[in-house]
Amino acid sequence: MSTLQVFPETLRCHYKRQSDMILRCLPYFFLIGQPKCATTDVFRRINLHPDVVEPIVKGPHWWTRKRYGPPYASRPVTFSEYLDVFNAPKIEENTRCDKTLHRWSNEKITGDGSTSTLWDSSPTMSYLYKIMSSDTQSISGKLFSRWHISHSVFEKTSGYVGMNTRHDPKSKNVIQNLQEVKYLQYYQYKDEVVLPFTVANVIHSVLPNSRIIAVIREPVSRLYSSYLFFTKKTSLSPETFDRNVKDSIQKWQDCTRQYSDRTCAYNKTLQNSLGVRLHNGLYSLFLRDWLKVFHKDQILVLRMEDYHQNVAETIISIYRHLGLRALTEEEEKVVNMAPVLNKNWKKPTIGKMLESSEKILKEFYKPYNRDLADLLKDSRYEWEDIYLKSEELNASHLTASSYA
């Protein structure tokens, strides 16, 4: 099992105390996102590998939300309860536990498929700020003070905190009192903390050798699919989507006129005020934070479009990234012939988005797509090939209708 060196006490063999051996596991890999990018199907096919232990649920959302309790869960979820998600009940009889090294002779891995892991760091930031600022004499408080002083002149472009220094005379001085630090307060709801530390930092501090997989999709189509999936059926229509898009973009632009794109992307109050999940498609803003703490070889970024075009080849690349053995011919058939999961049934009923929605969204996401392509050094992440195919398909439909 991976990460045995981190919490060996949670991974010991309990064969003397339990009639059924249970292996207490920590996730070795994280499928971090995004929603409506075929992650359910990808996660299922990863778990079909014989050396992967499927967790009880795909997305426990523990690192981002549920560990903190309300409003994310009825009560805080403990670390032990999180581990229960990855228990491997009844290890095979031919699996041997070495009592000296605490290693299983045929190693298996398990993973966390929470699609909030990439982008939802607001609860973590708020928690860390509360801990670090409440006791300035503690180690964490001193570290926070050191970071705070070094960033006392807050530049709008820094992306660290929500303070517009060009209009704040205090920003020219070192603020000694931590209580004076004010973060993004959006539309008079409440203060929202935006720190340089994210869920990526927390996971890396516990599981530094984790493997990360990010499946992302052309952001305009992803947004519409997300709208159809998460919105109540009574409110669904291309016209409502169009209004929500324009309203959400306006709110985003209001925010970025005062604060950095990063600050606005992580701000929970702004996220909750948007009529559509505009922020989920800002991939470069979130992935950049993950690449700051994890080595680039630990992170595999995939396009959903490429996955759909060649499922078998993409899954093989994921297995290789996870260090899994090659499948036998029979095992490959099981993986490749598995039914596609979590298709969005609402889209054919509601119809396509309006052309006005598509146009404004393409323009909105264009600079972020370019930023992502630069970050990953791969021009495919501008999605020009997807847009070209869409234009060609629309042109063929117009030609066909003209002859009808």
Beta strands, then each sheet from edge to edge (+ up, - down):
strand 1: 22-23
strand 2: 29-33
strand 3: 88-89
strand 4: 97-98
strand 5: 103-104
strand 6: 111-112
strand 7: 211-216
strand 8: 299-303
sheet 1: 1+ 3-
sheet 2: 6+ 2+ 7+ 8+
sheet 3: 4+ 5-
end
